[in-house]
Amino acid sequence: MFNIGIDFDNTIVDYDNSFYELALEKKLINKNIKKSKKSIRSFLKNEGKEDEFTILQGEVYGPRILKATPANECLNTIKKLNDLGANVFIVSHKTKTPYAGPKYDLHNAAKEWLNHYLFLSSKGGNIKEDRIFFNTSKSEKISRIHYLKCNFFIDDLPEILDMVNPNIKRILYNNNEEFYKSKYSFVSNKWKLVGDFIEKNL
């Protein structure tokens, strides 16, 4: 058996269309903006509307979370890891409520999403609820990763992986392989390739 820790937001969950649709609905962007969270955040920041983005994020992560979709091939890869004998943990840095706007319960919303998209089902990801950790600070998240003795950890944020012990195989879920590949064990935004890398490095 081996332990794999996986981040939640923007790693398991793809929010790009959700951000685009809600920002368009609220008339914060025009249709020409790229359908990505990063593009929308950059646009609103340049427009001096960073606070609007924070409120937008609270709604996307809260009551509209079911409109977000699983990252492509993520669920199938987790099924494969289960078959290989992995203990799969979700270890996320997520505040209980948004930084701004209505006080939605973001932890409950995330669990609802995981259940809706079969990550908790024995027919899907088969992740046990006691293996899901939403940590309210980055330091708490890092401590949890180390406490769980993860052999691999997958995250979309370099700043998080930089805090993780280098004896853990650190996988950056990112498309900028050339920039980061010398720094981490593996870099890809393709879940199938992430699964292949883990299988080869057991």
QUIRA-V387645 format. One record per pair of residues at least 6 apart in sequence whose C-alpha atoms are under 8 Angstrom apart, sorted by the first residue. I is the first residue (numbers start at 1). J is the second residue. Records with the same first field share a line. If there is no record, write none. Layout:
# QUIRA-V387645
I->J / J
This chain:
# QUIRA-V387645
1->85 / 86 / 87
2->85 / 86 / 87 / 150 / 151
3->86 / 87 / 88 / 89 / 148 / 149 / 150 / 151 / 152
4->86 / 87 / 88 / 89 / 150 / 151 / 152 / 153 / 154
5->88 / 89 / 90 / 91 / 145 / 150 / 151 / 152 / 153 / 154
6->12 / 88 / 89 / 90 / 91 / 92 / 153 / 154 / 155
7->90 / 91 / 92 / 93 / 153 / 154 / 155 / 156
8->90 / 91 / 92
9->92
10->156
11->71 / 154 / 155 / 156 / 173
12->70 / 71 / 74
13->68 / 69 / 70 / 71
14->68 / 69 / 70 / 71
15->36 / 37 / 60 / 68 / 69
16->35 / 36 / 37 / 68
17->35 / 36 / 68
18->60 / 64 / 67 / 68
19->35 / 36 / 37 / 40 / 56 / 57 / 60
20->34 / 35 / 36 / 37 / 40
22->56 / 60
23->29 / 40 / 56
24->30 / 31
28->44
29->40 / 43 / 44
33->39 / 40
34->40
41->50 / 53
44->50 / 52 / 53
45->53
51->100
54->98 / 99 / 100
55->98 / 99 / 100 / 101
57->98
58->97 / 98 / 99 / 100 / 101 / 102 / 104 / 106
59->65 / 104
60->68
61->106 / 109 / 110
62->104 / 105 / 106 / 109 / 110
63->104 / 109
65->109 / 110 / 113
66->112 / 113 / 116
70->117
71->191
72->190 / 191
73->190 / 191 / 192
74->191 / 192
75->119 / 124 / 125
76->125
77->191 / 192 / 195
78->88 / 125 / 195
79->124 / 125 / 126
80->195
81->88 / 195 / 199
82->88 / 125 / 126
84->199
88->127 / 131
89->127 / 131 / 132 / 133
90->131 / 132 / 133 / 134
91->132 / 133 / 134 / 135 / 141 / 144 / 145
92->133 / 134 / 135 / 141
93->134 / 135 / 136 / 137 / 138 / 141
94->106 / 107 / 134 / 135 / 136 / 137
95->106 / 107 / 134 / 135 / 136 / 137
96->105 / 106 / 107 / 136
97->103 / 104 / 105 / 106 / 107
98->104 / 106
107->134
114->120
115->121
118->124 / 125 / 126
119->125 / 126 / 127
120->126 / 127 / 128 / 129
121->127
134->141
135->141
138->160
142->160 / 163 / 164
145->153 / 164
146->164 / 165
150->168
151->168 / 169
152->168 / 169 / 170 / 171 / 198
153->161 / 168 / 169 / 170 / 171
154->170 / 171 / 172 / 173
155->161 / 171 / 172 / 173
156->172 / 173 / 174
157->172 / 173
158->172
161->170 / 171 / 172
164->170
169->184 / 185
170->184 / 185 / 186
171->184 / 185 / 186 / 187 / 188 / 194
172->184 / 186 / 187 / 188 / 189
173->187 / 188 / 189 / 190
174->187 / 188 / 189
175->187 / 188 / 189
176->187 / 188
177->187 / 188
180->187
181->187
186->194 / 197
188->194
